[in-house]
Amino acid sequence: MAKITIIPLNHLYHRLRRMAPYVAGVAGIIFLLVHGRGQADRWAAFGHLLRPSDPWLWIGSLLLAGGNWMLRIGQWKAAVGRYHPLGWKNAACQQLKSFAWSAFTPASGGEWPGKRWFYSNPRGVFRAVSYQQFSQMAVTLLMGLVALQNGIWLWGSAAAVPPVLRARKMPAGKIRYGMQLAGFALLRYLLFAGMMLWLLHRVHPGTSPALLARHTALYYLWSSLMPLAFGWDIPVKGSVGLWQFGPLGYNAPEVAAVVLWMWFWNTLLPVLAGQILLWTRKKCGYV
């Protein structure tokens, strides 16, 4: 009787988990349309909100998004290098290829099985992917939690106590490894969060950068907790962005323009690059 009950519940859970990103996407579309009603003139000027004819917009976006992805490749090289030494060329190939197929899975879950395929002996690869993903999530959550509080130094110091106490009992090699991944994660966060802050400031130059930085940290905190799927993440992030930046004077078309521009540089272009590698380059290192 227990098996009969558990099996249907497992099927229901997996079905709900698969449907969650698409339900969230539809909800995001509805949220944007409802809050964007009555702004038909602004939606018509959607393509000009960020002034795409401005060369500095393209140069700045290329440098920030490119820097983010160089750090992500270095992050993977450092994470897996503990188990399998890897050069920059193969690290870039593995990261872009795995991102190209994992982008179509919720929370980039496809990177766990995907990166194992590059190794005939996948010892430690699963742990390396976990360390890479969890270090980035930890930085995102920590920055968001700090933004929720007024006593930044107090809460930041309190959050650092458990890792410091645990680190005292760890071997020096593991501490260096963890610090290296945390450093990559923090630098990546500063680049992609900085890119969004820069774009938002271009739309409303009069908004306080400090206030925008706090709301940007909260935006990434809430976005990281949402179920996402490729393409469907745009309305989800757009609705979260409108909810977060709306009180600062941003309307639906403005937030949608910023989110779409971020998605173009940080998601779509890397997915296309990974797809090209999947079609043209069969090997990325050991396999």
C-alpha positions as CSV (number, residue, x, y, z in Angstrom):
1,M,0.0,0.0,0.0
2,A,2.9,2.3,0.8
3,K,4.5,1.7,-2.6
4,I,1.3,2.4,-4.4
5,T,1.0,5.7,-2.6
6,I,4.7,6.8,-2.9
7,I,5.0,6.1,-6.6
8,P,2.2,8.4,-7.8
9,L,3.4,11.1,-5.4
10,N,6.9,10.8,-6.9
11,H,5.4,11.1,-10.4
12,L,3.4,14.1,-9.3
13,Y,6.5,15.8,-7.8
14,H,8.6,15.3,-10.9
15,R,5.8,16.6,-13.2
16,L,5.3,19.6,-11.0
17,R,9.0,20.3,-11.0
18,R,9.1,20.1,-14.8
19,M,6.1,22.4,-15.1
20,A,7.2,25.0,-12.5
21,P,9.5,27.1,-14.8
22,Y,6.8,27.3,-17.5
23,V,4.1,28.2,-15.0
24,A,6.4,30.9,-13.6
25,G,7.0,32.1,-17.1
26,V,3.3,32.5,-17.9
27,A,2.7,34.2,-14.5
28,G,5.6,36.6,-15.4
29,I,4.1,37.4,-18.8
30,I,0.7,38.1,-17.2
31,F,2.3,40.3,-14.5
32,L,4.2,42.4,-17.1
33,L,1.2,42.8,-19.3
34,V,-1.1,43.8,-16.4
35,H,1.5,46.4,-15.1
36,G,2.3,47.5,-18.7
37,R,-1.2,48.3,-19.7
38,G,-1.8,51.9,-20.5
39,Q,1.8,52.3,-21.6
40,A,1.4,51.5,-25.3
41,D,3.5,54.5,-26.3
42,R,6.4,53.3,-24.1
43,W,6.2,49.7,-25.4
44,A,6.4,51.2,-29.0
45,A,9.7,52.9,-28.0
46,F,11.0,49.7,-26.4
47,G,13.9,49.3,-28.8
48,H,15.2,52.8,-28.1
49,L,15.1,52.7,-24.3
50,L,18.8,51.7,-24.1
51,R,19.9,53.7,-27.2
52,P,21.3,50.7,-29.0
53,S,22.9,53.1,-31.6
54,D,25.3,54.2,-28.8
55,P,28.7,52.4,-29.3
56,W,29.5,52.7,-25.6
57,L,26.5,50.5,-24.8
58,W,27.9,47.8,-27.0
59,I,31.5,48.2,-25.8
60,G,30.5,48.3,-22.1
61,S,28.2,45.3,-22.5
62,L,30.9,43.3,-24.4
63,L,33.5,44.0,-21.7
64,L,31.2,43.2,-18.7
65,A,29.5,40.1,-20.2
66,G,32.8,38.9,-21.6
67,G,34.5,39.4,-18.3
68,N,31.7,37.5,-16.6
69,W,32.2,34.5,-18.9
70,M,35.9,34.6,-18.7
71,L,35.6,34.3,-14.9
72,R,33.0,31.6,-15.2
73,I,35.4,29.6,-17.4
74,G,38.2,30.2,-14.9
75,Q,35.9,29.2,-12.1
76,W,35.3,25.8,-13.8
77,K,39.0,25.4,-14.5
78,A,39.8,26.0,-10.8
79,A,36.9,23.8,-9.6
80,V,37.7,20.7,-11.7
81,G,41.5,21.3,-11.6
82,R,41.6,19.8,-8.2
83,Y,40.7,16.4,-9.8
84,H,41.6,16.8,-13.5
85,P,44.2,19.4,-14.6
86,L,42.6,21.4,-17.4
87,G,43.8,24.2,-19.8
88,W,41.9,27.4,-20.6
89,K,41.0,26.2,-24.1
90,N,39.4,23.0,-23.0
91,A,37.8,24.7,-19.9
92,A,36.1,27.2,-22.2
93,C,34.9,24.4,-24.5
94,Q,33.5,22.3,-21.6
95,Q,31.8,25.3,-19.9
96,L,30.2,26.6,-23.1
97,K,29.1,23.2,-24.3
98,S,27.6,22.2,-21.0
99,F,25.9,25.6,-20.7
100,A,24.4,25.2,-24.1
101,W,22.5,22.1,-23.1
102,S,22.0,22.9,-19.4
103,A,20.3,26.2,-20.3
104,F,17.3,24.2,-21.2
105,T,17.1,22.5,-17.8
106,P,15.7,24.1,-14.6
107,A,18.4,25.9,-12.5
108,S,21.1,24.7,-15.0
109,G,20.8,21.2,-13.5
110,G,22.1,19.7,-16.8
111,E,25.6,20.8,-15.9
112,W,25.9,17.9,-13.4
113,P,25.5,15.0,-15.8
114,G,26.7,17.1,-18.8
115,K,30.2,17.8,-17.6
116,R,30.8,14.2,-16.6
117,W,30.6,13.2,-20.3
118,F,33.9,15.0,-20.9
119,Y,35.8,12.5,-18.8
120,S,36.4,8.8,-19.2
121,N,37.1,8.7,-15.5
122,P,34.7,11.3,-14.0
123,R,36.1,11.1,-10.5
124,G,35.4,14.3,-8.6
125,V,33.6,16.0,-11.6
126,F,30.2,15.9,-9.8
127,R,31.8,17.5,-6.7
128,A,33.5,20.1,-8.9
129,V,30.2,21.2,-10.5
130,S,28.6,21.3,-7.1
131,Y,31.3,23.5,-5.6
132,Q,31.1,25.8,-8.6
133,Q,27.3,26.1,-8.5
134,F,27.0,26.4,-4.7
135,S,29.8,28.9,-4.3
136,Q,28.0,31.2,-6.8
137,M,24.7,30.7,-5.1
138,A,26.2,31.4,-1.7
139,V,27.6,34.7,-2.9
140,T,24.3,35.6,-4.5
141,L,22.3,34.7,-1.3
142,L,24.8,36.5,1.0
143,M,24.7,39.7,-1.0
144,G,20.9,39.6,-1.1
145,L,20.7,38.9,2.6
146,V,23.1,41.8,3.3
147,A,20.9,44.1,1.1
148,L,17.9,43.1,3.2
149,Q,19.5,44.5,6.4
150,N,20.4,48.0,7.5
151,G,23.4,46.9,9.6
152,I,25.5,45.7,6.7
153,W,28.7,45.3,8.7
154,L,27.0,43.6,11.6
155,W,25.2,41.0,9.5
156,G,28.1,40.5,7.1
157,S,30.4,39.7,10.1
158,A,27.8,37.4,11.6
159,A,27.4,35.5,8.4
160,A,31.2,35.0,8.2
161,V,31.5,33.4,11.6
162,P,30.4,29.8,10.8
163,P,32.7,29.5,7.7
164,V,35.6,30.8,9.7
165,L,35.0,28.4,12.5
166,R,34.7,25.5,10.1
167,A,37.8,26.6,8.1
168,R,39.9,26.3,11.3
169,K,39.5,22.5,11.1
170,M,40.1,22.2,7.4
171,P,43.4,21.4,5.6
172,A,45.2,24.4,4.1
173,G,44.7,23.0,0.6
174,K,40.9,22.8,1.0
175,I,40.8,26.4,2.4
176,R,42.8,27.7,-0.6
177,Y,40.5,25.8,-3.0
178,G,37.3,27.2,-1.3
179,M,38.8,30.7,-1.2
180,Q,39.6,30.5,-4.9
181,L,36.1,29.5,-5.9
182,A,34.6,32.1,-3.6
183,G,36.9,34.7,-5.2
184,F,35.7,33.8,-8.7
185,A,32.1,33.8,-7.6
186,L,32.4,37.2,-6.0
187,L,34.1,38.8,-9.0
188,R,31.5,37.2,-11.3
189,Y,28.7,38.7,-9.2
190,L,30.3,42.1,-9.2
191,L,30.5,42.0,-13.0
192,F,27.0,40.8,-13.9
193,A,25.3,42.8,-11.1
194,G,27.4,45.8,-12.1
195,M,26.2,45.4,-15.7
196,M,22.6,45.5,-14.6
197,L,23.2,48.5,-12.3
198,W,24.9,50.3,-15.2
199,L,22.1,49.6,-17.6
200,L,19.4,50.7,-15.1
201,H,21.4,53.9,-14.4
202,R,21.5,54.6,-18.2
203,V,17.7,54.5,-18.3
204,H,17.3,56.7,-15.2
205,P,20.6,58.7,-14.6
206,G,19.1,60.5,-11.6
207,T,18.6,57.4,-9.5
208,S,21.0,56.9,-6.6
209,P,23.6,54.3,-7.5
210,A,23.7,53.1,-3.9
211,L,20.0,52.6,-3.9
212,L,20.1,50.8,-7.2
213,A,22.9,48.5,-5.9
214,R,20.8,47.5,-3.0
215,H,17.7,46.7,-5.2
216,T,19.9,44.9,-7.8
217,A,21.2,42.6,-5.0
218,L,17.6,41.9,-4.0
219,Y,16.7,41.3,-7.6
220,Y,19.3,38.6,-7.9
221,L,18.3,37.1,-4.6
222,W,14.7,36.7,-5.6
223,S,15.6,35.6,-9.1
224,S,17.9,32.9,-7.8
225,L,15.0,31.4,-5.9
226,M,12.7,31.2,-8.9
227,P,12.3,28.1,-11.2
228,L,13.7,29.1,-14.6
229,A,13.9,27.6,-18.0
230,F,15.6,28.9,-21.2
231,G,13.5,31.6,-22.8
232,W,10.8,31.4,-20.1
233,D,13.3,33.1,-17.7
234,I,12.8,36.4,-19.4
235,P,9.3,37.1,-18.2
236,V,10.1,35.7,-14.8
237,K,13.1,38.0,-14.3
238,G,11.2,40.8,-15.9
239,S,8.4,40.5,-13.4
240,V,10.8,40.2,-10.5
241,G,12.7,43.2,-11.8
242,L,9.5,45.3,-12.2
243,W,8.4,44.3,-8.6
244,Q,11.9,45.3,-7.3
245,F,12.6,48.4,-9.5
246,G,9.1,49.7,-10.0
247,P,9.1,51.6,-6.7
248,L,12.2,53.5,-7.9
249,G,10.3,54.8,-10.9
250,Y,11.0,52.2,-13.6
251,N,8.1,51.1,-15.7
252,A,7.4,47.7,-17.4
253,P,9.0,48.5,-20.8
254,E,12.2,49.9,-19.2
255,V,12.7,46.9,-16.9
256,A,11.9,44.5,-19.8
257,A,14.5,46.3,-22.0
258,V,17.2,45.9,-19.4
259,V,16.4,42.3,-18.6
260,L,16.2,41.4,-22.3
261,W,19.6,43.1,-22.9
262,M,21.2,41.2,-20.0
263,W,19.7,37.9,-21.3
264,F,21.1,38.6,-24.8
265,W,24.6,39.0,-23.6
266,N,24.9,36.7,-20.7
267,T,22.6,33.8,-21.8
268,L,21.7,33.8,-25.5
269,L,25.2,34.5,-27.0
270,P,27.0,31.9,-24.7
271,V,24.3,29.3,-25.7
272,L,24.8,30.0,-29.4
273,A,28.6,29.7,-28.9
274,G,28.1,26.4,-27.1
275,Q,25.9,25.1,-29.8
276,I,28.5,25.9,-32.4
277,L,31.0,24.0,-30.4
278,L,28.6,21.1,-30.1
279,W,28.3,20.9,-33.8
280,T,31.9,21.5,-34.8
281,R,34.2,20.3,-32.0
282,K,33.7,16.7,-30.7
283,K,36.3,16.7,-28.0
284,C,37.0,19.0,-25.1
285,G,39.9,17.5,-23.2
286,Y,39.8,13.9,-22.0
287,V,37.0,12.6,-24.1
